[in-house]
Amino acid sequence: MAARGDTSGVVDGSTVVPTTEPPPFADIGSPSTGYLTLCSALVFLMMPGLAFFYSGLSKHNNALSLIMLCMMTMSIVTVQFFLFGYSLSFSETGGSFIGDFSLGGLGTVGVKSFANTAPQVPGISFVVYQMQFATISAALIFGSVPERTRFLPAMIYIFLWTTLVYDFSAYWSWADHGWIRNFACLREMSKSGEPCFKGGYDFAGGGPVHIASGFAGLAYCLMIGKRKHMHVEHHSLVNVCLGVGLLWTGWFGFNGGSAGASNARAAMATTVTTISAAAGSLTWTWFDYIFTRKFSALSFCSGAVAGLVGITPAAGFVAPWAGFVIGIVTSLFCNGWCRLKKRIGFDDSFDAWSVHGSGGFIGSLLTAVFAQKWIGRLDGTDIDGGWLEGNWMQMVYQLVGSAVIAAWSFVVTVIILFVLNRIPGLHIRQSEEEESNGGDFAEMGEVGYMLVISEPGAGDLRHLGTEPLGVLMDGRRVSVANLSVHLNTLPRNDSYREREKKPTSFLTNNRDIELKQMPVRSVSPKVKNHRH
């Protein structure tokens, strides 16, 4: 959120004619208030989009639990932000490192605007908008550690991470006295207490959202370890495409609303956002085509997200042509990290770090290259531009700010998880049996799909409310969830027992697999699991 210029006055041609100083903001039906409220709803829409995206990438027996993780995160962070998170992130009376509790419980937030952050909308409208940023940032982390994370410690971690990482990095980047926002005058500000708003550029969350969550995901996946059952297939690419569609739609509000008003700069931010996403999606698709000779939906979706991540810090600072370049460069950069992580050997399962962490970092640096003064002036904001306009020091501000947020998020995450893992009952990882059965059963006692396929070595699932059907050729067990146990809405339906009289075919991974009906048996250790 860059400092906004005062655009009050009468526009005569291209000249803004100053008028008298307006009174403190009074809501009289301002179009900017309606616009920001709509943008809040669009950013909220990104949470179910992310949930569908992660769910589709997972195995079928973790599909429901990943949706639940995202939605529980939304509720927990919303409560935290209401109680004190917003105050820590945006209070106008804090120091250079963190805010205070003056706005705790939102008791003093009303129609009065925040003069240096969002002067054209009432404060409470800005609160609900920023609340959505905090929720999606925390949920992104779980893209690094799906299919093995325990709910209870994860939710405690999210509350602590939001308080100790997101609130801090948001304050540094966007609050009146944040040190990244005022990097160029830290010494003077410490003496006078007056901010200069000359420092790092971060229009919509390259640091607090993507870098912070991405490097937290990296730390989480290193602390929790690899999955026991690695896999290359995703249970529903349809859900992946649906999720990315919702994310792309929500990003119009994510970046456009960061202008804080319905104005030309907001329009420019949404324009460069969709251009970057389109460039990123095509770049990733064509780059993978070189190796596979296939046009992959997953490649398209990954590239779109990479382009959206890369443009986030730059959206209100760069021209459309630069948005096109940023989409291409970020997509190639993230694609390279996705390939390199396999060689390094850590399990960043759904690329929260490879795309969000690394993409947010490179996007922040590209902002320093392509930022232009005339883009800031679209809403009356004065900026020094970027490297293209001779301001090479901007690269220093961007590099230092991004590196500090990355290191802070990584180290704090390691400390939180280390402590939680030592507390009885709060071990952060599922047991091997729970992981084999899937997070839906292990953490929720419910299922997303009534046909349950568990990993070789999983125990008898009857105690979890399933009835066995048989064993696949690769050793995975097939069971049917009992509706009366899990849904409590229908009487037990034993019609599937009729299938025991003959072999049954299920369409799995685009091919028919013959399932021979037999009692569930122990699987020989010689049976090779086809998952990678």
Salt bridges, closest charged atoms under 4 A:
GLU147 OE1 - ARG227 NH1 3.21
GLU147 OE2 - HIS231 NE2 2.86
ASP176 OD1 - ARG181 NH1 3.81
GLU233 OE2 - HIS530 NE2 3.90
GLU233 OE2 - ARG531 NH1 2.51
ASP288 OD1 - ARG339 NH2 2.73
ASP347 OD2 - ARG148 NH1 3.63
ASP347 OD2 - ARG227 NE 2.86
ASP351 OD1 - LYS341 NZ 2.30
ASP379 OD1 - ARG265 NH1 3.41
ASP384 OD1 - LYS198 NZ 3.71
GLU435 OE1 - ARG429 NH2 2.91
GLU455 OE2 - LYS59 NZ 3.01
GLU455 OE1 - HIS229 ND1 3.60
GLU455 OE2 - ARG531 NE 3.22
ASP460 OD2 - ARG462 NE 3.08
GLU467 OE2 - ARG492 NH2 2.82
GLU467 OE1 - ARG497 NH2 3.61
ASP474 OD2 - ARG476 NE 2.85
ASP474 OD2 - HIS530 ND1 2.88
ASP494 OD1 - ARG492 NE 2.79
GLU498 OE1 - LYS501 NZ 2.95
GLU500 OE2 - ARG497 NH1 3.95
